[in-house]
Amino acid sequence: MKTVDLRSDTVTQPTAAMREAMLAAPLGDDVFGDDPTVNALQEKIAALLGFEAALFVPTGTQSNFCAILSHCQRGDEYLVGQMAHCYRWEGGGAAVLGSVQPQPIAHETDGTLPLAEIEAQIKPDDAHFARTRLLCLENTLGGKLLPLEYVKAATELARSKGLATHLDGARLFNAATAQAMNLMPNTPLAGILPAQSAIELEARAIAQNFDSVSVCFSKGLGAPVGSALCGSRELIQTAHRIRKMAGGGMRQAGMLAAAAIYALDHHVERLAQDHALAERLGDALAQIDGLTVDPVHSNIVFVDVREPLKAKAAGLIAHLKQRNILATGLYRLRFVTHLDVDQEGVDRAIAVIQSYFRGSD
């Protein structure tokens, strides 16, 4: 039986066509700056999102790290959400390796950071305090789309206080897809899907509110490795030096860049299908008495288990694994759809979860 892997959209395998593109990629030495495929990718993603330059890096963690250290110096701080990836899930790299202090802020239920709290956490120019230099947002956050109106308001506030702004857009194109779908009169389940051009326009509309943006190619876009940091030419020059210090300089990296280029050309428009399947999964699980499902904005479904099912929840992940369905439950149940998950797989997961909690399996 085929495994249905709902743990993350990072588990995708390169398609046959993507592998062909990787094998055919012209190569050079990216440390010398002469890998033509890496250069083409950097130019492509920078132009797509409206920036002067971009830097290809191995991981989103390194992309965020390079961004924070390019905006901030030792003794500076960045404002960030309590559940933001660059604060909570990246090993404290900016603080440990860059001596840049995070100032976490509690999220509202919709994932936003209260504007009043952002302003309140900006430190006075006083030797007692770290210097507040940067606001970091994440979109999507836990699969939730940050409203564009909020993004504009938060970044305008930051600029008015002299702060730079960075977006962890690991799933930027999922955010753009959700935004494009919100602008449409029909849902994807009705068979109406946004065109790639519409998604790209929304991605640019989000990105242009920030001084730098990190984009991941190895999540919903389905490439095996890699992220890009976009920003001004000056910021990217600084980030390039930091990437070298962090061990991120790669040689014939064009094989990986080719996968990212293929993903940008062929895997953006299909993201709406992942969103539709996540919605299908979330709607079905919400019908189970004792499960609370967060509103599904993109390709991630978060589920909380209430009484009377709470005692049984601990065994669900193992039960699913025995039936070739993989999921995670680190602090809540999480299911992620992606290009290697189809409707048959989602429906099988729904049936197994329903039978498990209803005591019939």
C-alpha positions as CSV (number, residue, x, y, z in Angstrom):
1,M,0.0,0.0,0.0
2,K,1.3,3.4,-1.0
3,T,2.6,5.5,1.9
4,V,0.6,8.8,2.5
5,D,3.2,11.1,4.0
6,L,1.4,14.1,5.7
7,R,4.3,15.0,8.0
8,S,5.4,18.0,6.0
9,D,5.7,19.4,2.5
10,T,9.5,19.0,2.9
11,V,9.2,15.2,2.2
12,T,8.5,15.6,-1.5
13,Q,10.5,13.7,-4.1
14,P,11.8,15.4,-7.2
15,T,9.6,14.6,-10.2
16,A,11.1,12.8,-13.2
17,A,11.0,16.1,-15.2
18,M,12.7,17.9,-12.4
19,R,15.5,15.3,-12.2
20,E,16.0,15.7,-16.0
21,A,16.3,19.5,-15.5
22,M,18.9,18.9,-12.8
23,L,21.0,16.6,-14.9
24,A,20.8,19.0,-17.9
25,A,21.8,22.1,-15.9
26,P,25.0,24.0,-17.0
27,L,27.3,24.2,-14.0
28,G,30.1,26.3,-12.7
29,D,31.6,27.1,-9.3
30,D,29.1,29.2,-7.3
31,V,31.8,30.2,-4.7
32,F,33.5,32.0,-7.6
33,G,30.1,33.3,-8.7
34,D,30.2,31.6,-12.1
35,D,27.6,28.9,-11.9
36,P,25.2,30.0,-14.6
37,T,22.2,28.1,-13.3
38,V,22.6,29.6,-9.8
39,N,22.9,33.0,-11.3
40,A,19.8,32.5,-13.4
41,L,17.8,31.4,-10.4
42,Q,18.9,34.4,-8.3
43,E,18.0,36.8,-11.1
44,K,14.7,35.0,-11.7
45,I,13.4,35.0,-8.0
46,A,14.7,38.6,-7.4
47,A,12.9,39.9,-10.5
48,L,9.7,37.9,-9.7
49,L,9.4,39.4,-6.3
50,G,10.7,42.9,-7.2
51,F,14.1,43.0,-5.6
52,E,17.5,44.1,-6.9
53,A,19.3,40.8,-6.0
54,A,19.0,37.4,-4.4
55,L,21.2,34.8,-2.8
56,F,20.8,31.0,-3.2
57,V,21.4,29.2,0.2
58,P,21.0,25.6,1.3
59,T,18.2,26.1,3.8
60,G,15.5,28.5,5.0
61,T,17.2,28.5,8.4
62,Q,20.4,29.8,6.8
63,S,18.4,32.3,4.7
64,N,16.8,33.8,7.8
65,F,20.1,33.8,9.7
66,C,21.8,35.7,6.9
67,A,19.0,38.2,6.7
68,I,18.9,38.9,10.5
69,L,22.7,39.3,10.6
70,S,22.7,41.5,7.5
71,H,20.2,43.9,9.1
72,C,21.5,43.8,12.6
73,Q,24.9,44.1,14.4
74,R,26.1,42.6,17.7
75,G,24.0,44.0,20.5
76,D,21.0,44.8,18.3
77,E,17.6,43.0,18.6
78,Y,14.8,41.9,16.3
79,L,11.1,41.8,17.1
80,V,9.5,38.5,16.2
81,G,6.5,36.3,17.0
82,Q,6.6,33.7,19.8
83,M,5.8,30.9,17.2
84,A,7.8,32.3,14.3
85,H,10.2,29.8,12.8
86,C,13.2,32.1,12.9
87,Y,12.8,32.5,16.7
88,R,11.4,29.2,17.9
89,W,12.6,26.5,15.5
90,E,16.1,27.6,14.2
91,G,18.3,26.8,17.2
92,G,18.6,30.4,18.3
93,G,21.2,30.9,15.6
94,A,21.0,34.7,15.5
95,A,21.6,35.0,19.2
96,V,24.2,32.2,19.5
97,L,26.3,33.0,16.5
98,G,25.4,36.6,15.8
99,S,24.9,38.1,19.3
100,V,21.5,39.5,18.0
101,Q,18.8,39.4,20.7
102,P,15.3,38.3,19.8
103,Q,12.3,40.1,21.4
104,P,9.4,37.6,21.1
105,I,5.9,38.9,21.0
106,A,2.7,36.8,21.6
107,H,0.5,36.2,18.5
108,E,-3.1,36.9,18.1
109,T,-5.2,33.9,17.2
110,D,-5.0,34.8,13.5
111,G,-1.2,34.8,13.7
112,T,-0.7,38.5,13.6
113,L,1.4,40.5,16.1
114,P,-0.6,43.3,17.8
115,L,0.6,46.6,16.3
116,A,0.4,48.3,19.7
117,E,2.7,45.5,21.2
118,I,5.2,45.9,18.3
119,E,5.4,49.6,19.1
120,A,5.7,49.0,22.8
121,Q,8.6,46.6,22.4
122,I,10.7,49.0,20.4
123,K,13.4,50.0,22.9
124,P,14.5,53.6,23.7
125,D,17.9,54.8,22.5
126,D,19.5,54.1,25.9
127,A,22.6,52.1,26.9
128,H,20.5,49.9,29.1
129,F,18.8,48.3,26.1
130,A,19.6,46.3,23.0
131,R,19.0,48.4,19.9
132,T,15.8,47.5,18.2
133,R,16.6,47.2,14.5
134,L,14.3,44.7,12.7
135,L,10.8,43.4,12.6
136,C,10.4,39.8,11.3
137,L,7.1,38.4,10.2
138,E,6.3,35.0,8.8
139,N,3.7,34.3,6.0
140,T,2.1,31.8,6.1
141,L,2.4,31.2,9.8
142,G,1.3,27.7,10.8
143,G,-0.5,27.6,7.5
144,K,-2.4,30.8,8.2
145,L,-2.4,33.7,5.8
146,L,-1.5,37.1,7.3
147,P,-3.9,39.6,5.8
148,L,-2.2,41.9,3.3
149,E,-3.8,44.9,5.1
150,Y,-2.1,43.8,8.3
151,V,1.3,43.2,6.6
152,K,1.2,46.8,5.2
153,A,0.2,48.3,8.5
154,A,2.9,46.4,10.5
155,T,5.7,47.2,8.0
156,E,4.7,50.8,7.8
157,L,4.8,51.0,11.6
158,A,8.2,49.5,11.6
159,R,9.5,51.9,9.0
160,S,8.1,54.9,10.8
161,K,10.2,53.8,13.8
162,G,13.4,53.3,11.8
163,L,13.2,49.5,11.8
164,A,14.1,47.3,8.8
165,T,11.6,44.5,7.9
166,H,12.2,40.9,7.0
167,L,9.7,38.3,5.8
168,D,10.2,34.6,6.5
169,G,8.4,33.6,3.4
170,A,9.3,29.9,3.5
171,R,5.8,29.3,2.2
172,L,5.4,32.6,0.4
173,F,3.8,31.1,-2.6
174,N,1.3,29.2,-0.5
175,A,0.4,32.6,1.1
176,A,0.1,34.1,-2.4
177,T,-2.1,31.2,-3.5
178,A,-4.3,31.7,-0.5
179,Q,-4.5,35.4,-1.2
180,A,-5.3,34.9,-4.9
181,M,-8.0,32.4,-3.9
182,N,-9.5,34.9,-1.5
183,L,-9.9,37.3,-4.3
184,M,-11.8,34.8,-6.4
185,P,-15.5,34.3,-6.3
186,N,-15.3,30.5,-6.2
187,T,-13.4,28.0,-4.1
188,P,-10.9,25.6,-5.5
189,L,-13.2,22.7,-4.6
190,A,-15.6,24.2,-7.2
191,G,-12.9,23.6,-9.8
192,I,-11.8,27.3,-10.1
193,L,-8.1,27.7,-9.5
194,P,-5.9,30.8,-9.7
195,A,-3.5,31.0,-12.6
196,Q,0.2,31.1,-12.0
197,S,0.4,34.7,-13.1
198,A,-2.2,35.7,-10.4
199,I,-0.2,33.9,-7.7
200,E,3.0,35.5,-8.8
201,L,1.3,39.0,-8.6
202,E,0.2,38.2,-5.1
203,A,3.6,37.0,-4.1
204,R,5.1,40.2,-5.3
205,A,2.4,42.3,-3.5
206,I,3.3,40.6,-0.2
207,A,7.1,40.8,-0.7
208,Q,7.2,44.4,-1.7
209,N,6.3,45.4,1.9
210,F,9.7,44.1,3.2
211,D,13.3,45.0,2.9
212,S,14.2,41.3,2.6
213,V,12.3,38.1,1.9
214,S,13.3,34.5,2.4
215,V,11.7,32.0,0.0
216,C,12.0,28.2,0.4
217,F,12.0,26.0,-2.7
218,S,11.9,22.6,-0.9
219,K,8.5,22.9,0.7
220,G,5.3,23.3,-1.3
221,L,7.3,24.0,-4.5
222,G,8.8,20.5,-4.3
223,A,12.5,21.0,-5.0
224,P,14.8,18.8,-3.0
225,V,17.0,21.5,-1.4
226,G,17.4,25.3,-1.2
227,S,16.0,28.7,-0.4
228,A,16.7,32.2,-1.6
229,L,17.2,35.5,0.3
230,C,16.0,38.5,-1.7
231,G,16.8,42.1,-1.0
232,S,18.8,45.2,-2.1
233,R,22.1,44.6,-3.8
234,E,24.0,46.0,-0.7
235,L,22.1,43.7,1.7
236,I,22.7,40.6,-0.5
237,Q,26.5,41.4,-0.7
238,T,26.5,41.4,3.1
239,A,24.5,38.2,3.2
240,H,26.9,36.6,0.8
241,R,29.7,37.1,3.3
242,I,27.6,35.8,6.1
243,R,26.7,32.7,4.0
244,K,30.4,32.0,3.6
245,M,31.0,32.2,7.3
246,A,28.1,29.9,8.0
247,G,29.5,27.3,5.6
248,G,26.8,27.9,2.9
249,G,29.1,28.4,-0.1
250,M,28.5,25.5,-2.5
251,R,30.3,24.6,-5.6
252,Q,28.4,23.1,-8.6
253,A,25.2,24.2,-6.9
254,G,23.5,24.6,-10.3
255,M,22.0,21.1,-10.1
256,L,20.1,22.2,-7.1
257,A,19.3,25.6,-8.5
258,A,17.9,23.9,-11.6
259,A,15.4,22.1,-9.5
260,A,14.3,25.4,-7.9
261,I,13.9,27.0,-11.4
262,Y,11.8,24.0,-12.5
263,A,9.7,24.4,-9.4
264,L,9.1,28.1,-10.0
265,D,8.1,27.3,-13.6
266,H,5.9,24.2,-13.0
267,H,4.9,23.9,-9.4
268,V,3.4,27.2,-8.4
269,E,0.0,27.0,-10.1
270,R,-0.7,23.5,-8.7
271,L,-0.4,24.7,-5.0
272,A,-4.1,25.4,-5.1
273,Q,-4.7,21.7,-5.4
274,D,-2.8,21.2,-2.1
275,H,-4.9,23.8,-0.5
276,A,-8.1,22.1,-1.7
277,L,-7.0,18.8,-0.3
278,A,-6.1,20.3,3.0
279,E,-9.5,21.9,3.1
280,R,-11.1,18.5,2.3
281,L,-9.1,16.9,5.2
282,G,-9.9,19.7,7.6
283,D,-13.6,19.7,6.9
284,A,-13.8,15.9,7.4
285,L,-11.9,15.9,10.7
286,A,-14.0,18.8,12.0
287,Q,-17.0,16.5,11.8
288,I,-15.5,14.2,14.4
289,D,-16.9,15.1,17.9
290,G,-13.9,15.9,20.1
291,L,-11.6,17.3,17.4
292,T,-11.2,21.1,16.8
293,V,-9.7,22.1,13.5
294,D,-8.1,25.4,12.9
295,P,-9.4,27.3,9.9
296,V,-7.5,26.0,6.8
297,H,-6.0,28.8,4.8
298,S,-3.4,26.8,2.8
299,N,-1.9,23.3,2.9
300,I,-1.5,22.8,6.7
301,V,-4.2,21.4,8.9
302,F,-3.8,21.8,12.7
303,V,-6.0,19.7,15.0
304,D,-6.6,19.8,18.8
305,V,-8.1,16.9,20.5
306,R,-10.7,17.5,23.3
307,E,-12.5,15.2,25.6
308,P,-13.7,12.5,25.3
309,L,-11.0,11.7,22.7
310,K,-8.0,13.2,24.5
311,A,-6.8,10.0,26.2
312,K,-6.9,8.2,22.9
313,A,-5.0,10.8,20.9
314,A,-1.5,9.6,22.1
315,G,-1.8,6.5,20.0
316,L,-3.0,8.0,16.8
317,I,0.4,8.7,15.2
318,A,1.5,5.1,15.7
319,H,-1.9,3.8,14.5
320,L,-1.6,5.8,11.3
321,K,2.0,4.6,10.7
322,Q,0.9,1.0,10.9
323,R,-1.4,1.8,8.0
324,N,1.2,3.6,6.0
325,I,0.0,7.1,6.8
326,L,2.6,9.4,8.4
327,A,1.8,12.5,10.5
328,T,3.2,14.5,13.3
329,G,2.0,15.5,16.7
330,L,4.8,17.4,18.4
331,Y,2.5,19.8,20.2
332,R,-0.7,19.5,18.2
333,L,-1.8,17.1,15.4
334,R,-0.5,18.5,12.1
335,F,-1.2,17.3,8.6
336,V,0.4,18.8,5.5
337,T,-0.6,18.2,1.9
338,H,1.9,18.5,-1.0
339,L,2.5,17.3,-4.6
340,D,3.1,13.7,-3.5
341,V,-0.3,13.5,-1.8
342,D,-3.5,13.0,-3.9
343,Q,-7.2,12.9,-3.1
344,E,-7.1,9.1,-2.7
345,G,-4.4,9.4,0.0
346,V,-6.3,12.2,1.8
347,D,-9.5,10.2,1.7
348,R,-7.7,7.1,3.1
349,A,-6.2,9.2,5.9
350,I,-9.7,10.6,6.7
351,A,-11.2,7.1,6.8
352,V,-8.5,5.7,9.1
353,I,-8.7,8.7,11.6
354,Q,-12.5,8.5,11.6
355,S,-12.5,4.8,12.4
356,Y,-9.8,5.2,15.0
357,F,-11.6,7.8,17.1
358,R,-14.9,6.1,16.6
359,G,-13.5,2.9,18.0
360,S,-14.1,0.8,14.9
361,D,-10.5,0.2,13.9
